[in-house]
Amino acid sequence: MTSEMYSERRKALSKALDNHSTVLLFSGTAPHKSEDVDYTYTPNRNFYYLTGITRPNMILMLTKQGESVTETLFIEEANPVLEKWIGRRMTVAEAKAVSGINSVYFLDSFEAQLGRHLARKRCDAVYLDLGRASWQQPLSKAHEFAAELTRKHPYLQIRNVHRELANLRLIKSEEEINNIRKAIDITRQGIENLLANAKPGMMEYELEAYYDFPLKLNGVKEPGFTSIIASGQNGVILHYEENDQQTKDGDLVLLDLGAQYKYYSADISRTFPVNGKFTERQKQIYNIVLNAEEELIAAVKPGVTWKQLNDLAKRLLADGLKSLGLIQDDAEISRYYYHSVGHQLGLNVHDVTTLDENDPLQPGMVITIEPGLYIEEESIGIRIEDDVLVTENGQENLSKHILKTVEDIEAFMAKASK
């Protein structure tokens, strides 16, 4: 990723903005955890997308006046005393080199510069990243700043730039795709290490430790999302995250995992028998899911909609369960399959999107395909998930090299046990 790439992204964003407007994006800070401990900092993904900078307490300001767009970056000033405790801060020269922004100032001048701009230039609207995942989500710095701006400059229109950035992020560049490939390969290493060491009686968190080790060896400080290691009955819980139960001989273990590389995430689901051998019943259900997943991946191409993929997933899974006598009617599939077939993937594991279920997929999108069956009365939870690039004429399964068939999983675990 180069500074030129970040400059091109900012240019693309500026074209989507109204004239006489300003964009303010905050890199964010680590949330407080307890007493004098904070959670691990992770950059606001939209700020990172436009600057390449991964440090806290920074502000990007873009101002658009006619055909002229001015880019300014505000960073923390070096503090020799504080740096003895928390490490050195990014210099002005480093910020310029990474972002490609030449106007870099210290944070303590931000309010004065913004105030002068609003007083001396025509500014009708200020764009902020006001995206919210849910009603209950805590207010961000952008939301708090929007309220302050409205109090001090009530004539300003406050607008949400989140949708414009989501549109830009939908289509991945070759560099972004390569980052996702790398994240997938690191995930593969973790899964293989987990399978090679799995034995009945192990705790789920022990399995997780074997997965985590290759990630650390590859420099991954934290995964793209909380790992799911769900054995037996836990496998029917979609977002099971406790990972604190003991595995039993005969259990299936459902994995939903993803390393991240340069903040681009993988998202892979695999299901395996902790003793290395599927029962005949487990194999029946597993192959229904696997065959459905392979057909779904083959159906991915430009122009296909999420609704079409979801409808196909339900039909394929229902046909499989009808063949086993578990259901008699397609409508009954909701008892055993109760989630969507996939989502966008990128800087977030559930990446930002402006698509609804009837919008067509486009070349350059990276999506997940993840059918599953969850048979609570038999303690069988199976999900198989791959990361798929939509190409000009079809698709490429970016994670096809990760163990997936019954035969390959059993052979790998048998070899590892020796």
Salt bridges, closest charged atoms under 4 A:
GLU8 OE2 - LYS11 NZ 3.53
ASP18 OD2 - ARG159 NH1 2.04
ASP38 OD1 - HIS32 ND1 3.37
GLU71 OE2 - ARG10 NE 3.04
GLU76 OE1 - ARG89 NE 3.48
GLU94 OE2 - ARG88 NH2 3.17
ASP124 OD2 - ARG122 NH2 2.98
ASP129 OD1 - HIS162 ND1 2.76
GLU148 OE2 - LYS152 NZ 3.06
GLU176 OE2 - ARG9 NH2 3.54
ASP185 OD1 - ARG188 NE 2.91
ASP185 OD1 - HIS401 NE2 3.65
GLU192 OE1 - ARG188 NH1 3.10
ASP256 OD2 - ARG383 NH2 2.99
ASP267 OD2 - HIS343 NE2 2.98
GLU280 OE2 - LYS283 NZ 3.45
GLU293 OE1 - LYS404 NZ 2.91
GLU294 OE2 - LYS404 NZ 2.93
ASP311 OD2 - LYS307 NZ 2.84
ASP319 OD2 - ARG315 NH1 3.85
ASP319 OD1 - LYS322 NZ 3.81
ASP330 OD1 - LYS322 NZ 2.69
ASP351 OD1 - ARG169 NH2 2.72
ASP351 OD2 - LYS172 NZ 3.27
GLU370 OE2 - HIS343 NE2 3.18
GLU370 OE1 - ARG383 NE 3.93
GLU377 OE2 - ARG335 NH2 3.57
GLU378 OE1 - ARG281 NE 2.94
GLU385 OE2 - HIS343 NE2 3.88
ASP386 OD1 - ARG270 NH2 2.82
ASP386 OD2 - LYS404 NZ 2.79
GLU396 OE2 - ARG181 NH1 2.88
GLU410 OE1 - LYS277 NZ 3.44
